[in-house]
Amino acid sequence: MFVIRTIFLILIIYCNIYANIITIDDQTKSINLLKNSEVYIDKNRNFKIDNVKILDDLFKINKKDTLSFGYSPEFDVWVRFTLQNNSDKTLSRIIEYNNSLSTNIEFFDPSKNYQSQKDGLLVDKIQDNLAINPIFRIEINPNEKITYYLKASSHITTLIINLKLWDEESFYAKEIKHQIILSLFFGAMLILGIYNLFLYFFTRDLSYLYYVIYIFGLIIHHLMYTGIANAYFLSSNSMIIIVGLASLVVAIPIYALGLFTKSFLQTKQYPKFNRILNIFLILIPLSIIFFLFTEDFDKYRNILTMLFLVFLMIITLYATIKKNKQAYFILFGWFIFLSSGMLMYLSSAGVFDIAQYFPYLIETSFVIEAVIFSIALANRITNLQKDKNEANQKLIIQQENETKRLSNEVFLRTSDLKTALDEKELLLKELNHRVKNNMQTIVSLIRLQSDEIKDDKLKDILLTIQNRINAMGHLHELLYQQENIAYIDVYEYFDILIEEVKDSYDTYIDIYLDIKTKLKMEHAIYCGLIINELITNSFKYAFPNKEGNIFVSLKKERDTIFLVVKDDGIGYEKENKIFSLGLTLVNTLAISQLKGKINIESKNGVLTTIQWKEDE
C-alpha cells in the first residue's frame, strides 16, 4: 500500500512539472499557447521579470483559450509558457498576441537575456507592418526547452489575452486572408457611405446626411477596433490622442444613428418617445464631455450609449406597430446592429468573445445592416416620389378646378369693371364737354366785354386771355371726342391752337408743324399753353412786316421729349422786358410743371427749346 501511494505521489509531481510543457516540431503549424500556460495577476504591479522568474508558486495553471478581464487598468497579467522543440531542426516561430487593443505588452525571451520586447496599442510598431496584432519572433534550437514570459496590461481599453504560436508561412497566409476580408468590409462600408452622401446632395434630406456620418463614424471606430489604424495610419503619439478621445469615437456613430432615426421615422408624431429621444441626444454629448475630463469612470462610458441603442430599437418597434412604413425596413437592420453592438460590448467587458466562434460576424452584421438601411433610404425616395406624384395629380386637379372658378370669377368681375369703366369714361367725357362749354362761355363773355373797350392795350390783354383759355378748352374738347383719354392727338391739338392764334392777328405768317410723338394729357395742356405764349409773342413782336415763318417740332429721344419753337423774325434784346410776363409763364410751365429745362436763343430769330423726362 505504501508503494502504491508513493508511485501515485510521484505521478502527481511529474504531471505538475511537465503538464504545461508545449511540445512542437517542424510539422506544427499553429497552436494555442494560453490554455497550456500559467498565469499570475500582479494586482500591486510590484514585480519585474527578475522577481517573476524565481517565484514559481505564484503562477496558476490556466486551461482557457482566452482570458477576458474587461476594463482593468489597475493590474498586470503575467503569462508563462514553456516550449520544447522535439525536432532536430532549429525552429523559427511567431507568437501572436491576438488583440490589438491592449495598450502595453512586454515579451521576455531567455535566448535574448530576457530583454523586454514591447508592443501594444500605444507603442510604435517595429515589426513587419503586415501584422495587425502584436507579434514576437522566437527561435528554438533542436531538442531545446525554453520558458517565456509575457506581461500585459491595458489602462484605457479592455484587456483580452489570446496567445497563438504560428509557423511563419501559416501566420502570413492567415494574416493576408484576415486583412483582405477587413479590406472588403471597409470598402463596402465606404461605398455605401459615398452612395448615401450623393443621395444627400441630390435630395437635401437630412436623414441621408446623418446616415453618412454614422457610416464614416463606424468606419473610424472599426479601424481602431480591428487594429488597422494602429498598424497602417497612426503613430503612437497620434494613437494616444485618439484613445484619449475614445468616448467621442464610440459615441459619434451612435449619436448620428439617433439623429437618423429621429429624422427618418419622424418621431415628432410620437411625442412621449420623441421627448425621451431628445433627452438622450442631450445626455450623450454631456457624457462625452464628462468622460473626456476624467478617467475614474471609464469602465462605465459605454453604458449610456448601449441604453440609447436599446431605446432606438424600442422606438423603431413602436413605429412598426403604429404601421409606420419607414420602420418596417429598418427594424431588421436595427436588430442586427443592436446584436452586433451588444456582442462588441460583451467582448469589451470580458464576458463573451464572439470572435472565437464566428470570426467576422460583427463585420458581416454591420455590412448587412448598412445595406438594409441604404435600401430603406432608397425606398424612402420611391415613397417620396410616389407621394409627390399623387400630390402633383391632386394639385393639377385642384388647379383645373380653381382655374375654372377663377375664370368665371374673372369674367364676372371683368363685366362689372367694364360696365363701371364705361360709366366712368362716359362721365369723364361729359365732364370734359361741360368744362369745354364753360370755358367757351367765359371766352364769349370776354369777347363781348372786349367789343365795348376802346383801349387797344387792354383789348390786346383780353385777346391774350381768350387764347389761353381756348388753349385749355380745345384740349377738353379733344378729350371727350376720342376713345383713349390718356394720350391725345398732338398734331390736331397744336393745329387748332395755332389756327386760333393766327385768326386773332392780321398777318401772313406760315406755321409748320413737325410732330413725331404722343403726349400724355397732363403734359399736353402745359405744352398747349407754352405754344400759345410763344406763338403769340412771335405774332406780336417778331414780324414788323407781318410776314415770316414759325416752326414747331415735337420729338422723343429715348425717355426725353423735346419741344422746339422757332421763328425767323427780328429776335429781341435780352434787356427788353416788353413780353416778360409771357416768358415768365413759359418758364414756370416748363420748369415747375413739366420738371424740365428751357433754353431760349435770339439769333436770326428766336429759338426756344424745352426738354423733359416723359416718366416724371
Secondary structure, DSSP 8 states (H G I E B T S, - for coil): -HHHHHHHHHHHHHHHHHTTEEEE-TT--EEESGGGSEEEEESS----HHHHHT-GGG-EE---S-EEEEE-TT-EEEEEEEEEE-SSS-EEEEEEE--TT-SEEEEE-GGGTT-EEEESTTS---S-TT-SS-EEEEEE-TT-EEEEEEEEE-SSSEEEE-EEEEEHHHHHHHHHHHHHHHHHHHHHHHHHHHHHHHHHHHH--HHHHHHHHHHHHHHHHHHHHHTHIIIII--HHHHHHHHHTHHHHHHHHHHHHHHHHHHHTTGGGSHHHHHHHHHHHHHHHHHHHHHHS-STTGGGTTHHHHHHHHHHHHHHHHHHHTT-HHHHHHHHHHHHHHHHHHHHHHHHTTS--GGGTSTTHHHHHHHHHHHHHHHHHHHHHHHHHHHHHHHHHHHHHHHHHHHHHHHHHHHHHHHHHHHHHHHHHHHHHHHHHHHHHHHHHHHHHHHHHHHT---HHHHHHHHHHHHHHHHHHHHHHHHHHSS--SEE-HHHHHHHHHHHHHHHS--EEEEEEEE-S-EEHHHHHHHHHHHHHHHHHIIIII-TTSEEEEEEEEEEETTEEEEEEEE-S----TT--TTHHHHHHHHHIIIIIS--EEEEEESSSEEEEEEEETT-
